Every structure is written in structure tokens, then in C-alpha cells.
Amino acid sequence: MGNSNSFWINGVIFRYEETFDANSSRSNLSILEHCENVGILIPHYCYHKDLSIAGNCRMCLIEMTKSPKPIVSCSLNAQSTLSNGNRLYTNSPLVKKSRENIMEFLLLNHPLDCPMCDQGGECDLQDQSLFFGLSRKRFYHQKRYVHNKYLGFIVKTVMTRCIHCTRCLRFSKEVAGVEELGVFGRGSKSEIGTYVTQLFNSELSGNLIDICPVGALTSKPYPFAYRDWELKKIKTIDPSDGFGTDLLVYLKDNSIVKVLPGFSIDDHFFNSVQWITDKTRFVFDGMNSFTSISPKAGFKWKSLLTQILTNLYILDHLAKHNLVINTSIFLIDENTNIETLSILLLLRQRYSFFKLRRSVNTSFNTNLEFFFKTNTIFDTKKISQANACLFVGTHVRYDSPYLNLKLKKRFIAGNFQTFSIGSKLNLTFSNINIGSNLKKLKNLCEGNTSSGVLFRTTKNLLTLVSLETSHRLDNSSLLSLLKDFNDRHSTSHWYVFNMLSTSLNALGLNYFNQFKRLYICDLVNTNSLFLLGGTVKPYHILENYVERCLLKKALKVYKKYIPTFIMELTNYSHFEGIQKLKKNFFSYYPLLSNKFFETSASFVTTLGLHKHVVRFIEPSLSNTKEDWQILRKLFCMLADVHFVGETFNKISFNLKSMSLFKNYVNFLFKTSQTLTNLTFYINSRSQNFIVNTITLKTVFYTTQFKIWIKDFYIGGFDCYSKHSKLMIGSSISTRNSIATF
């Protein structure tokens, strides 16, 4: 070629230094990947960038000058091949003839059912047969038929269309960690199926739909529902995970039909996320089920809010005559968005009888700036540099499936060990269980165990702790213990301690204020209760309290301790369940709000990122409103009434639009300080601080660490999966496969 620093592809000379870097992973690129980087596309089926190389479809054949036969471009290293002066041809007559032969071979037994195939319009085989296939038919024998396999409630199989690219096999083994899929038979009788009567039980089974290049594996819940050119693509986030993963939602006629993983340039941790869970993929199925069970929205908001205001006014003045303190409790949900929380803080500041409570216990003796500082899991480079990881009271596979995939990838790379304190975990890769109670963690921090020697010699150690661990009664002592463990193994550039949360805005709630947990004494001293959000946590608290009161012999005595009336700001997630308790209250007011994708809101994810979801679906019921709109109207109506418990603080702001409101509370704009006790702003990533914790008395309980998400499909803090038929069916099949009795 005349110049050893250049190479030749299709008559174009490329500089060697511009495309290869010996100090980066680009030096290990295959010829197929390298050609794609320089703008030359090579057709392929079995190749996938996140899976191992198989090289069995032979569609990626190209011509090389020093090779007598066409070569497989997906399995040859580009740097070693091009550095020897080879010239590559990707569109020569030999390559075209080879692709025609391969395409004819693949279509021998493939059925001609493209018009009725769900993959039509986005099928690789359909597109490439148009450009590289033959225009005539030379096969007149009967096509082979393969029986369909049952893989569960998510994946529909039409195995006659399978071209044996083995993408599904490599995904199940390398990514999902489930090895039930395999190839049995030889030659023309080979088939892909499951071992004996096993199912493909994995939380990542829906990804088989995406990686299949043909219509052999398609969506079972929504067959024959759409074509690719009919869909509208919208970018949003995942409501079922604490990381708020970016998603691409596809719409048809104002309804969601498909969810695929998205990519974010700003988020360095999830910009390479290729796989999403079944819960994320079909969370909209639970939203659609609410329409059939929800009440008819034929009421008038003004009359309903007037009744609520009248009850508050009467109870306030009755409390004055009885010389008692009248309180109204807002029970905050873990997924309450920032806009709704801001109005609640304004209400509490304006009226002293409004109290804010949480449904879970998170009584840490510190603000959450410490967690912002210690969260080092936002960058993939940090994980690649780690040598060991310790899980404390968390099941990472279910608490954070995306982080579990990152850790598995790091484990496969080598020089990485994982340890866990708690229940035995099945993370789809090797894990060493140290113990199950807090005593083991205490001994580990004191260096009294053999594993402590390994941790002291480890340069870069990661410790993952679930935020739900704060539900323990000794959570303050546990945090101090972890703080000391972090100080022992941290350096100026590396922080060991990392917090994980399973709810979308749990970190945002701690960021704003230290909300107290709802106790029985709070329900005894209150006259009204306001439920926010749609999870079952607030409902179970109220149900258990009412049952305790009603089971007492002296019912008349305990009846007065039940709140007088209850208001529920809900997206009709447990409307049927609350009807059972309705007779125990004098008044019940359901305030119907929009669902997750029907509202615009902001959240602070586990990584400390400020993420915003935009409303892109019209509400299924015409008379519903967003949460902040309902509370805004209630706030404005309260201003016209004089209460005894009023603090007379002058708070006035413009709530005519969401933009003006956010300008006041300073989420997207920087014109004023926030309403919290913090004085810095929420940027793309929050600022980092270290806060020292001081515990006067350390008390430890030797109880075992609890698995907070026992059922991945219907567990957690999201309010939609438990109403999805797909998630319920997947949960039943998983339990049947795990149970031995």
C-alpha cells in the first residue's frame, strides 16, 4: 500500500492512527465493528455487540486479498488483519454471490408469512433478502416444520422461522445466567428449545424479543397490535426502578404498545444499558388495568374540594372548643414527585395542623449529602477498577437488576470477588455468603473475621447497602458502623459506601427533609388522613390499624380513635381495597389523579441525578388531574378560610402554570433558594458533601437482615406491577419452579 500507517477498504485509504488506539479497547475490534465505525455496513445475523462471537450465520463474509476464500468479518481482529497490508472488499462480485447463497440457504425452510408476522417492518431477514436475496426460487420441496416451545408469559415462539443464529442461547447463558435454553438435534433436525420441561425463568426474558433478528421470538402479550411505521417514539424514564433508567416508549392511538431501552448522553452509568427487565418492559400493562376498576369520574372538583374544606374547618373549630390539638396528616409515598412534595412543604409551613409522615422508617441521624458523596457506582470506570464488592442486606439482582449486570460483567473480566451479609443470594454469578445477621458485619468492621484480612488488602472495595435497611430499629447504629467501615477502606479518590434504593424518589424525599414515620399515636391524635401515591404501603398501615381497633372488645371506646375522614390522592391503584375500609370512616373522598405517564414530574434517583418525565399520554379518564394541580387548588381554597391553627405566615406565589411554580421552588431555574434546609441547587448531578454522624448511644440487634423485595415481579414500591396480569403470571411460574413442596 505504500504506507504502513494506512489500510485499504473498498478503494478508500484510512489512516491507522485515526481508527486504532493501542491503549484502549478499540484495539480489540473485529473487522465488522471496525467497518461500521468508518461508515461501512456489513449485513449480519448472529453477531451482537454485547454477546460472544458465534460466527455461524456466515452472512458477514467479505473478501481479502491474501485469502483464497471469503472470510468471516465478525471473528477476525481488525488490527492484526489490516496491519499486514491486506486489502478488504465488502461489495465485490464474490461477496455479493456469497451473500446470495447464504440468503437462499436461510430461506429454504423459512415460511412465507411476512404479512402476518409481528416482526414485519423491523425484520433483518426481510430487509436483507430485498437487497441480497435472489429474485427466483430454486427449492420446490416441502419446508420443514418445528413445534413451538413454551418459554413463559412474555415470549411467543414461532420456531419454524428460526434461522439458528443462537443469539438467544448466548444471551441466556452469558447475561441472564439461565442455561435452560439449548440446541438439540443435528443437521437439518436441529432445534432450539428448553431442557426437558423447564421454562425460561428470568427477569430478563423479554430481551429475547429484541435480540431475535427474525420473527421466531416475539411479544406474547401484544400480538398483531402494530406495525413499526405506525408507532410514535417518546423518551421517558422507568417508574419501577430506583435508578430511573432511560426508556423509549412507542405509542399507537394514545396507548403504549412497546417499551425499549433508551440511551442518555448525560448519564455515564446507563448510557450503555442494553437490557431491561420484564417489569420495566411491561409496567404499562398494570396501568391499563386501572381503567376497568376505577370509578367513573363524573364528580365536580369544586364541590368535592368544598366538602373537604368544610370538614377541615368544622374539625378545626371543634378542636378549639374541646381544647385539643387538631391535626391532619399527609402520608407521603416513596414515589411522590418533587413538585407535589414542594406544595406539601408549603402547606405545612402555612398551617400548623398539617403534618407530613412517611409510610416507612428512615430515621437516619444525618442528611443525605453523605450518600451523594459516597455513591461511586454512577460511572462504569469505577466498577471496572473495583476488586471486591460487599452486599449488606440487599439482593442486587432484584433491588437493582441493571447494577447486577454491571457487576456480573466485571466478575467475568476477572480479579473480582463478591461477598454478602444476609440471606443467600442467586446473583447468576459466584458469591460468598459471610453471615446473615448484624453480628457478622460488626465482627467484619472490627477485623475479627478471616474475610476482614482480605478486605484490608483489597485496594478498591465497593459496599452496597439497601436504603430499606433503614427500616431496622437500630438503623442509626448501623449507619455509624458503615460510616466507620467506609473511613477504614476509603481513600481521597475512592469511597466504599454506596446506598441503593428500590423506589424512584426515596433519595429525593431524604434530600428535602427528615420526615418522620407514621405511628399509631399519630393516627390516634388525628382527625383526618390524606393518602398520597398508589402503593400498598399506606393502605396496609391503615388497614392494620383499623383491624386492630375493630378487634377490640370495647369497640365503642376505640371507634373514636379512627380518623374522622380520609382523603386519597390516588391513581386508582387500590380503589377496590379501600372500599372495604370505607364504612369505618364518616367520610371518604377519592381524589383521582393521573398515572405516571400522564403527568409531568421530577425525581431524584439513586445516583443523585435530577430526572424529569414529560406527560405524553392523554388521561384515560377525562376528569382526572395531576397531583400538584389538585394540591394547588386545595392550597388556594384554604387561603379563603380562617383556621384556629393558622400560623399567619405570608406565603404567596404564582401557581398558574408549572413553569412559574418551578421557577419559585427552583428546580429547573436558579432565581431563588430551595424550600428545604439545604442551600445548594439540583443540577444535572447534585453537589457532594460529607456530613459527620454522631450517635450518643450505640445499640445493635442481632436479628437477620431481611430481603425487602421477596418477589421481583409484584414486589417493590411501584403501584402498577401488582395489577399486571403478566407480572402476576410470571410471579406464579417463578414460585412454582423454585418451590420444592
N, C-alpha and C positions, 0 to 999 in steps of 0.2 A: 504493500500500500504506500510505501514511500515514507511514511511517518509512523513510528511505533507508538506515538501518543494519540492515535486516532483509530477508528474502526469504521467498517463499511456495511451499511444495511440498505438494500434496495437502491443502490446508486447514490446514497446520501452519506457523506462523511461526518461523523460526530467526534467531538473532542473527548478524549479519555478522562481528562480531569473534570469535565463538566458533569459527568454522569456517575462516576465512581469515587468513593471515598474509603480508603483502606481502614480508617479509624471508626467507621460507622457500620450499621447493619446493612447498608446498601451494597456492601461488597459481597454479600451472600445472595444477591438477587439472581433469580433464574432468568433465562433468556426471554421467557414470556413476560415476566414482570418488567424487565428492562425495556422491552419493546413498547409496552404500554406507557412507561414513563416518558419515552421520547415521542409518543403520539402514534405508534403503530399498533393497531389492534389485531390480535390473533384469536380466532374462534376456539373455544374450549368448552368442555362439559365437566370433566372430573376435577379440574383444578379449582381450588378455593383458597384465598389468601390466608385464612385462619385455620386451615386444616393441613394435614400432612400431604405429601405428594404421592399420588397413586399412579398416574400415567397410563391408565387403561382405556381411555376413550379414543386416543390417537387422533383427535381432531386438530390438535395444535402442531401438526407436522410442518416443518419448514425445511428449506434446502440450504446446505452449507457446502462450500467449495471443496473442502478436504474430506468430505464424507460421501461414500458411494451411494448411500441411501438417505431418504429424508429422516430427520432427527426429531425427537420429541422435545419441544422447546420448554416444557414445564419442569423438566427434571435435570436439565443441564445448567451448570453455573455459568453466568454470563461473563464474569471477569476472566475466568480461565479459558473460556472458549474464544472470546473476541481478542484476547491478548496475543494469540498465536497467529494473527494475520488472516483469520478466516473471514470470508465474506458471506453474509446471510441474505437469503431471498425468501420473502414471505408471501409473494404473489406471482411466482413463476409458473409456467405451464405444468411442471412436475408437481408443485404444491397444489395447484387447482385440481389436477387429476387425482391426487391422493385424497383431497377433501371430498371429491365426488364419490369415490369408492367407499370412504368411511361413512358418509351420509347415506349412501344406498344400503350399506350393511346395517346401519342403525334403524332404518325404516322398513326392513324386511318384515319384522313381526310387530311393528308399531301400528295400532289401529288408526283408521282414518276417521276420527271423531273430534276433530278440532272445533267444529261449530258448537258442540255441547260440552267441551272441556272447560273447566274453571280456569285453566292456565292460559286460555286463548287471549291473545293480545299482549302477553308478557312471558311467552314461552321461548326459550332459547332454541329449542329444536325447530320450532315453527319459523323463527326468523332466519336461522342459518340455512334451513332447507330451501328458502327462497333465493338465497344468494349462491349457495354452493351445491345445491342438490341437482339431480337430473330431471329433465322435463319429460322423460318417458319411463315406463315401467317394464322391468325385465323379470319380475318374480310373480308367478301365477299359481303358486301352491297355497295351501291353506295356512293361515297365520297361526302362530302359537297362542294359546290362552293360558293365563296364570290366575289362580284363585286369589281373591283379595284377602289381605291379612287384617286382623283387628288389632289396632295399636292404641285404643282408648277413645275418649270422648272428644279429642281435639283434632286428630289427624285422620283424614279419609284416604283410603288406599284404592287405587286402580292399578294393580301391579302389571297388567298387560302393557301399559305404557312405559314401564321401567326400562331404561337403557343400561342399567348396571354400572352407573358411574361411581357407586359406593360412597357418595358424599354422606348419606345418612348413617352408614356404618362407621365412618371415621368420626363423624360428629358425636354419635352416641358413646363411642369409646374414649375419645380424646377430650371432649368438652363436657358432656353430660355425665360421664362416669358410669353409664349404664351399658352393659355388654350383652343385653338380650338380643340385639339385632345381629344378624349374620347372613352369610351366603351358604346355602346348601344345594347340592347337586353339582353336576359338572357339564361343561359344554353347553349345548342348546337346552339342557334341562335345568340349568342353574336358576335359582330363585332367591329373592331376599325376603326374609321373614324373621320371626321371633323364635327363641329357644322353647321347644315343646309348647306349653300353653301360657307362657309368660307374656305380660303386657309391657309396653314401653313406659314404665312409671318414672317420670322425671318431670321436674318443674320447668324444664326447658324443651319439652317435646314439641311445642308449637313452632320452634325454629326449623323443624324438618320441612315445614311448608315453604319457608323462604329459600332454603338451600337446594331444594329439588329443582333441577333445570327443566323438567318436563312436568306433565300433569299427573304423575304417579302418586304424589303426596300432596293433597290439597286440604282446604279447610272443611271440616265436617260440620261445624255448627251453622255455617252460612254458605250452603252450596247454591250454585246457579243464581247468585244475587246481583252480580255486577260484571261489567267489563272494565278493563283498565282505563280506557279513554273516557269513561263516564264519571270518573271519580275526581273529586277536588281535594287537594292535599293541603293540610294545615299543620303547622308546627306547634307543639304544646309539651307538657311535662307529665310525668307519671304520678297519679294521685295515690297509688298503693305502696309506694316505697319512700323511705326517708331521704333518699338521695335526689329525688325529683328528676329522674333521668329524662333526657330529651326524647320525644316521640314524634312520629309522623302519623297523623290521623287522616284517614281517607273517608270522605263524605259522599253520600249519594242521597239526594232528596231530603236534606236536613237530618240525616241519620248516619251514624257511624257504621261502617261495614268492615273496616280493616284498620289494624294498628301495626306499624312497623317501627323499628328502632331509628332514632334520629341522631344527628351529629351536631355538636356545638364547638365552635372555634374557641370560645372563651373558657370552656370547661376542660381543663387539661386532663382531668381524670377520666371523663367519659367520652372524650372525642373519638375514641376507638372502640366504643361498645358496639358489638356486632350482634349479640344475642340478648333477647328479652325473655322474661318468664311468661308462663301461661296466664298468670294472674294479671300481669301488665297487658298482655295481648288481648284478653277478653274481659277486662274490667268493665267495659261499656255494656256487656250483657247484663250485669247486675243493675245498671242504671235504667235499661229499658224495661226491666221487670217492675219498676216502681209505678209506671203509668197505669197498670191494670189494678194495683192495690191502693192507689192513692185516692183520697176523697175528691169529690167534684169541687173545683174552685169557683163556686158560684157566689161566694160571700163578697161583701164590700169591705175593703181595708179600713175605710174611715170609721164605719160602725164598729168593727171588731176592735180597733185600737182605742176607740172611745170607751168601750166596755172595760178594757184592761186599765185604762186611765182612771175610770170611775172606781174600780176595785182598789187600785193603789191609793186613791185619795181617801176612800172610806176607811181602809185599814190603817192609814197613817193617823187619821183623827181619832179612831177608836183606841189606838195605842196611846195617844196623848191623854185621853180620859182615864184609861186604865193604868197609867203611869208605868208603861212597859216600853221597851225599845222595839220598834217595828223595823224589820229587815227584809229585804228582797235579795235573793241570791241568784246570780248568774253562774250557771255551771258550764265552764268552758271546756270545749272538746279539744283533743290533741291536734286536730287538723283545722282549727279555727284560723282563718287568714288574718293577715296583719291589719287590713282595713277595718274589719269587724272588731278586732281587739282594740284598736285605737279609739273607736267610738265608745266601747265599754269602759276604757280608762277615763274618758271624758265624763261619762255618766257617773262613775264612782267619785270623781273629783267634784262634780257639781252637786250630787246628792249623797249625804252621809249614810242613808239607809240602804244603799245599793252595795252589795258585797260580791266580789269575784272569787270563785273557787274552781279548783281543778278536780277532775274525776280520779286522778292518780296521785300518788305521793312522790314528790320530787323535792324534798326539803333539804337541799344541799346548803351548807353554810358559806356559799360563795356564789358570785355571779358567774355567768358562762363565758367570760372573756378567757378564762383559763383553758376552756375546751377549744376555743378558737386557736389558741397558741399551740396546743399540743396536738391538734389534728394534722398529722403529716401524711394522711392517706390520699390527699387530693391529687397528688402527682404520681404517675406511674414510675418515674425515676426513683422516687423514694422507696417504693415497694421492690424495685429491682435491686436496690442496694441493701435491702434487709437480709439478714442471715437467719433469723428466727422470729417466731411470732407466738404470742401467748394469748389465748382466748379466756376471758374471765366472765363466766355466767352468760355466755352468748352462743347461739347457734348460727354461725355466719352464713351457712347455706340458706337458711330461711330468713334470718334478720336482714341480710344484705346479699342477695344472690350475685349481684354484679361484682362486689368486692371479693366474694368467694372465687369467682372465675379469675380475677387478677391474681389471687394468692395461689390458685392451682397452676396457673401459667408460670408463676415464679417457682413453685415447687418442682415442676417438670424441668426447669432450667438447671436445677441442682444447687447444692450448698445452701439448703433452706430446710429448717425443721419447724414443725408446729406442735404446740403443747396446749392443753385445755384444762381448766379447772371448772368442774361442773359435771353435767351428765355426759355420757359417752356420745360422741358425735359421728355422724357419717357425712363427711365433707367431700366424698368422692376422691379423696387422696389421703395419704398416710397422716395420722395424727396420734400423738401420745397423750393419754389422759393421766394427769398427775394426781387428782383427787376430786372430790365432789363438794366439799364444804369450805367455809372461810378459814378454818384452821390450817388447811394446806396452803392457802395464799399467805397467811401470816407467817408460817414457817419458811415459805419461799422468800418473802421480803427480809426475814431475819437471817437468811443464809443457812438454815438448819437442814436443808434437803440436798440430795445429790444433784438435783436439777439446778439448784442455785449456783453451783460451780460453773455449769455450762452457760448460764445467763451472764455471769460475771466476765467470762472470757469472750462473749459474743460482742462484736463491735457495734452492730446496728440491730437493735431489738425493737419489735413492734408489740404493743399490748392493746388489745381490742376489748372494750368493756361496753356492754349494752346499757343504754340510758335507762331501760326498765329495771336495771339492778337497783336504782334509787328507790324502788318501792319497798325495799327492805327497811326494817325498823332501825337497823344500825348503819344506815346509808352514810351518815356523816363520818363515822369512824372508818367506813370502807373507803370513802374518798380520801381521807387523810392517809390511809395506808397506801393507796395507789399513788398519792402525791409523793410520798416518801420513796416508793419504788421508782417513780419517774425521775426523781432527783438523783438516785443512785446510778442509773443507767443512761442518763441523758448527757448530751454534750452541748456545746454552743450552737451546733448546726444540726442536732438530731434530738427529737423529743419522742419518748417512748409511748406516753399515754395517749390513747385515742378513744373517743366516745362514738358509739353507734346508736342511732335512734330508728325505730321502725315506723314512726309517724312522720308526716310530711313537714309539720311546723312545730315539732316539740322543741327544737332548739330556738325557734323564734319566740315561743312563749317564755322560755327561761331568759332569753335576751332582753325581753321587755320588763319583766317584773318577777318577783318571787311569790307566785300565787300559792295560797295555802290549799291543802286538800280538804274536800268536803267530809265532815264528820257528822256523827249522829246528833251531837249537840247543836250543830248548825241547823239541821232540819227541825229540831225541837223549838228553836227560838225564832224561826222564820214563819212568815205568813204567806209568802209567795215564792215560787221557784220558776226559774227561766232556764230551759234546756237549750243548749246550742250544739249544732252539729248533728250528725246522723249515726254515730257509732253506738254500740250497745252498752258501752261502759256507763254513761249517765243513767240509762234506763235500768240497768241491773242494780245500780245503787239504790234508785228509788223503789224498785220492786222489792228488794230485800228489806228495805226499811218499812215499807207498808205491810209486808207479810209479818214482820216482827211485831208490829203494833196490833195487827188484827188477830194474831195467835194468842195474845194475852187474854186472860180470863176477864179482867176488868176492861172490857172494850170501851166503855163509855169514858173511862179515865184517859185512855191512850188515844182516843179518837181526836182529841183536841190538839195532839201533837203532830197530826198530819197537816201539811201545808194547806191553807185555805183554797188557793187556786194555783194552777200550774200553767205556764206558757211554754210552748215548744217551738223553737225556730228550727225547723227540720225540712229536709228534702224528701219527706215521706218514706224514710228508710224503715222505721219500725212503727208505722201508724197503726197497724193491726194490734201490735202488742200493747201499745199504750191504752187501747180501748178497754183492756181488762182492768186497768187501774183507774179508769175514768170515773167509775161510780164511787170511789173513795175520796174524791175531791168535790168541793162545791162547784168549782168551775174549771173547765179545761179549754184552752184556746190554742189550736194548732195554727201556727203562722208558717205557711208553705213558702219555702224558698227554692231557688233554682239549684240544679245539680252542678257537679264540678265543672263540666264543660259548657255549662250555660251561664257562667258567671266569670267576671274578671277579678283576679285576686293576686296577692303577692305572698310569698312564703320565704322562710329562711331554712335551707336544707341542712342536712347533717354536716356537710362540708363548709358551712358558713356562707354559702352562695345565696344571693338575693335573686330569686326566680319569680317570673311573672307569667301567669296564664291568662290568655285573652279569650273572651267569650266568642265562640264561633258557631253555636247551635242555638236556634230559637227554642224557648222553653216548650216542653211537651204540654203543659197546662198554661192557658192564656193569662191566668190571674195570679201568677207567682212572681216574686221579686227576689232580688239579690239580698244577701244578709245585711250588708251595710245600708241598703236603701230602707229596709224595714226598721233598723235601729235609728237611722236618721229621722224618719218620720216620728218615731216614738220620742226621740230627743226633742224634736220641735214642739210636739204636743205637750210634753212635760213643762216646757217653758211658760205656758199659759196658765199653769195651776200653781198655787202656793201650798207648799208642804211644810209640815212642822219640822221635819228633819233636814230642811234645806240649809246648805252652808252659805248661801248668798255669795258664792264666788262668781265673778263675772267672766263667763266663758262664751264667747261669740265667734263664729267663723262661718264661712260661706260653704254650704253643702249642696249647692245647686247642681254640681257635676262632680264626677270622680276626680277629674284633673285638679279642680280647685281644692278639693278635700286633701288630696295627696300633697298639694303644694303647701297646705297648712301643716300637716303632720310630717312632712319632709321625708318621703320615701323615694320619690323619683327626682325631686328638686332639692336645692340646697339654699333655701331662703330663711330657714329658721331651725331651731334645735328640735330634737325629738321630744316626745311627751314622756319619755322614760327617765330613769335616774342616770342614764348614760348620756354622754355629751358628744359622741362621735357619730358619724353618719354611716348608713348602709351603702357601701359602694358595690362594685362587682364582686369583691371579696372584702369582708369586714376587716378592720384593723385588728392587730394582735396585741394582747396584753397578758401579763402574768399577775395573778392575784394570789397572795399567800393565805392559806386557810388556817384558822386557829380553832382547835377543838379543846374545850375545857376538860371534858371527861370522855375517855375512850371506852366504848362498850362494844364488844363483839359477840355475835351469836353464831354458834357452830352449826347452824342449820345449812342444809344443802342449797346450792344455787338452783333456782327454778328456771325451767325452759319457758320463756314467756310466750313464744309462738309454738304451740304444740301442733297446730295444723296449719300448714303453709297456705293452703288454698282458701280456707274460710276464716283464718285467724288474722291477728293484727288489728290495727286501729282504723282501717278503711271501712266505710259503711256500705260498700257495694258488692264485694265478693261473696258475702254470706247470702245474698239474694240471687246469685247467678246459678242457673241450673248446671252450667258447665263446671263451675268450681265445686259445687256440691257433689256432682257425679265423680269428678276427679278425686275429691277427698274420700269418697266411699271406696273407690277402686284402690287407692293407696293404702287405706286402712286394711282392706281385705287382703292385700298382698303382704303386708307387714305382720298382721296378727297371726299367731300360731295356735289359736284356740277357737 
